[in-house]
Amino acid sequence: MPHDSTPDLSLTDRQWDALGQLRRLQEQGKPAGRGTPGLHLATLKPLATAALVDLEETGERDRRGRQWTATLTHTGHHVLNQGDTEPTAP
C-alpha cells in the first residue's frame, strides 16, 4: 500500500480563515493567542492535530479560560501557499 503524505485538507471555512489570520499575524510579527479576535482554541486544536499549527497551551487557567499561543508550521505555510485547494461549488 503506497504511503500518502498529503495532509487531509477537509477543513471548515472557519479553519481556513484561522490559517490565513495566523499567516497575516506572523507576517506582521504579532503574536497569536487567547484574546486574538477571530481565533479560538476549539478551531485551532484540529489544525494542530493535522500538523498545520503549533499550539502551546500553558495549562494555567484564569477566569476567562486557558492561556495559549499558536503559530503556523512549515506544513501550514505550504498548504496556504498552494492556493485554494478546497473544492469549488458548481
N, C-alpha and C positions, 0 to 999 in steps of 0.2 A: 504494500500500500504506500503510495507516494506521500511525502510529508508536505503539507501545505502551510507555508509560513505567513500567508496573508492573514492579517487580523480580521476578525468579524467586525464589519462596519455597519451592522444593523443598529445604528444609533438614532435616538429620537432627535427631533428638531431642537429641543432644549439642550441636549448633549452637544450637538454640532455648534450651537450658539456659545456654549460654555467653552469649547475648544477655541473658537475664534476669539472670545473675550480674553482667555488666558494668553493667547499669542499676542494680542494687542497690548496687554498689560506688560508682558515680558519685553516687548519691543520698546516700550516707554520706560523700562527699568523700574516698574512699580510692582510691589508685592500683591499676591492674591491670597486672601484669607477670609476667615469669617468676618462678615460685615461688608465685603465687597459686593456692591449691588449687582444682582443678577446671577451670582454664583452661590450655589447651595451644596452642602455636603452630600445630600441624597442624590444629586445629579452627578457629582464628581466621583463617588465611590465606584460605580460601574466602569467609568473611564479609567480609574486606577487599576481595576481588575483586568481590563483589556490592555494594560501597559501603555496607555496613551497619556496618562497624567501621573506624576509623582505626588502622592498625597501624604502629608505628615500630620498626624493628629497628636497633640500634646498629651491628651488624656486628662488634662486639667479642665474641669468644668467650672463655669461661673453661673450666674443666674440666667444667662441667655443661651447656654449650651456649651458645646465642646469647642476648644480652640483648634484651628487647623490652618495649614498653608498648602498651596497647590502650585505646581509648575508643569509645563508640558515636557514630556520626554522626547527623546530623539524620534521615536516612532510617532508620537503625536504631531510633531512638526512635519514629518514625512507625509502623514495622512492628509494634513491640511494643505501641504504644497502640491499634492496630486490634483487638487481642484475638487469640485463637487462630484463625488463618486456615488452619490445617492441615486437610485433610480428615478427617472422623471415620470411624472404622470402623463398619460396620453392626452 
